[in-house]
Amino acid sequence: MESKKKKKEEKIQSPHIREGLEASYNCCFPAPFLGLTDTPIPRRITTTTITTAKALRHNFTSTTTVSLFPNTHFTNHESLPPLHEAFSNFIQVYPQYLTTEQVDHIRDHEYDHLSNHVCLDYTGSSLFSHAQLRQSRSFSSQSPTPNSKQVPTFNISYKSANLNSQVLYGSHGTKLESTIRKRIMSFLNVSETDYCMVFTANRTSAFKLLAESYPFRSNKRLLTVYDYQSEAVTTMVESSNKKGAKVMSSSFSWPGLRIQSPKLKNMVMGKGRKKNRGLFVFPLQSRVTGTRYSYLWMSVAQENGWHVLLDACALGPKDMDTLGLSMFRPDFIICSFFKVFGEDPSGFGCLLIKRSSNSVLEASTIARGVGIVSLVPAKKTLQLQDEPSSGEMERQFSEIHLHEDNVDISSSFSGPLSIERSNGLEEKSLGPKDECFVVFEKGETSKMHEEGTSMKKKGSISSEIIELEEPNFPLLKNDKDSEIECQGLDHADSIGLLMISNRVRYLVNYLVNALMKLHHPHPDKGHPLVKIYGPKIKFNRGPAVAFNLFDWKNEKVEPALIQKLADRNNISLSCEFLHNIWFPEKYEDEKERLLEKRIREVKTTGNKNREKVDIGITVVTASIAYLTNFEDIYRVWLFVAKFLDADFVEKERWRYMALNQKMVEV
């Protein structure tokens, strides 16, 4: 017994978990680890420390409210303070922001493309830096034409495989794949002894793959905790429904959009046997509203016979360090990675399966074709020009001998290309049976495809035929062992959890406060321009802000229009759909005014389509990353403030027409 206790003490002293515990007790997440296990608390963390942390949380909120533009409302964008003055005020309130200058140094030298682009529509982790992207492009032996595009480092190749056997025997793959797998497991602070990782085409593929492999016929329940509509979760729900699962969802109380705890507790604990309840799907925070949830829910679910899937896609680059997986060990984890922040959002999803839970999974013929992929290096490229003529495209494809007997057409981010999405080309093999080719469509991303974000890439979509061979790329440290250098992950590791958490906390709370200071100039009652959904100024809120704008008549400005106009100002925002909202009786009027209907088609048993009506609120979302800086936040504030001008939207419509662009409909 003593040796077991000693082993736990040694585990807790590892650098990753020690830093994670300290971050937790400094309020990076809402619930402390205290009382969940018999693991001793590290000496530096005491009851006094916890009490002090609560006081600091309260002081942070009051200081932000009182010190940033107290008793001030801005009624037009010209009344906003200039950038240098706003930054000076920001530093007076958050002096510790200056200790994060290492991030600014990395941004200036490795991500210089962000100087003209405010990127607030990425979630997940970046594998490579923009400097690496430039290096790989210049290294290419091809001489690119002005209109051609290049894909760096690696591509994905679909494969038909059983998930269960993939966990047992498929952890080797190519040298490149093995290297990236090890690097990601290390980055996530997950042991390869305890977990196996499977690459998927994207986040949605990972959710569907698990749904098709999970035994819903015996473990009949699926319980999800999401305050927004996610294509990945919807796909899992549809797959589980076909297998006879009882689907349940948590509700979120208006106006704070916090979990309705009594209702969720009843669903988790239930009645009767506490064994083989089903699958509990849980994110630690909302990637739309920034609401954070206690990870005690995972522990309660496991104690009551649920298998737990942790959706880690919305977490920051080092947030997994706060979990301490030696204490919280979900059965499954899903996360996603993209290539380059603010430049190349193509990438892949990861499904991590606890080895001791692997026996639960079923063999499934459907799951074999869902989206398990291999990461493969790309060497030779045949570049297709943007918008080639039909004759030219036919000539280029005939040169590589299209065959009909062996199909392996894939997209690096959204699964096999449909006939429509592949520029009218039929789905055919791109080479003989002993060769492997994939088609990539650039301009849309897994994130955009899965979560409804519009395209941010300029210009028309092009495709590339990539031959999969051993590479000779500068992103590889050594050709002999194919060690790939993931500088995006390296940068996050070098900065660390505490610096990232502090930096994002200051920026997101400044943005929330600044947006709430914008009011219409009405002589009697100048109502706010911005309505924020979920947490407002809060020490431990997440990095996402969900909001809507209302004009001087208090009518909602269409989120899609805001997104389009932001894009014209080099600001990338997302549009999302909040749902599962519960309104108390006193908010009945708001419920009638705010809720809207969205109709979508769903597949039923027998692959028949039927219409489903979703009720919720369409919102604009800004997701702040650790590479975001103060100037990015200021530019968003300045852009939103323009909507205080009653004529702004009309002016922009006429401007679109004058430039012969498609008119934006409200």
Secondary structure, DSSP 8 states (H G I E B T S, - for coil): -HHHHHHHHHHHTSHHHHHHHHHHHTTSSSS-STTSSS----TT--HHHHHHHHHHHHHHHHHHHHHSSTT--B-SGGGS--HHHHHHHHHHH-GGGGGGHHHHHHHHHH-GGGGG-EE----SEEEE-HHHHHHHHHH-SS---TT-----SEEEEE----HHHHHHH-S---HHHHHHHHHHHHHHT--TTTEEEEEESSHHHHHHHHHHHS-TTTS-EEEE--SB--HHHHHHHHHHHHTT-EEEE--EETTTTEE-HHHHHHHHH-SS--SS-EEEEEESB-TTT--B--THHHHHHHHTTEEEEEE-TTS-TTGGGGT-TTT---SEEEEEEEEETTTEEEEEEEEEEEGGGGGG----TTGGGS-BEEEEEEEEEEE--SS--HHHHHHHHHHT--BSS------TTTSS--TTTTTT----B-S-TT--EEEEE-S--HHHHHH-------S---EEEEEE-----TTEEETTTTEE--HHHHHHHHH-HHHHHHHHHHHHHHHHHHHHTBB---SS---BSEEEES--S-TT--SEEEEEEB-TTS-B--HHHHHHHHHHTTEE-EEEEEE-EE--GGGHHHHHHH-EEEEEEEE-TTS-EEEEEEEEEEEEEEE--TT--HHHHHHHHHHHHGGGSTTHHHHHHHHHHHTT------
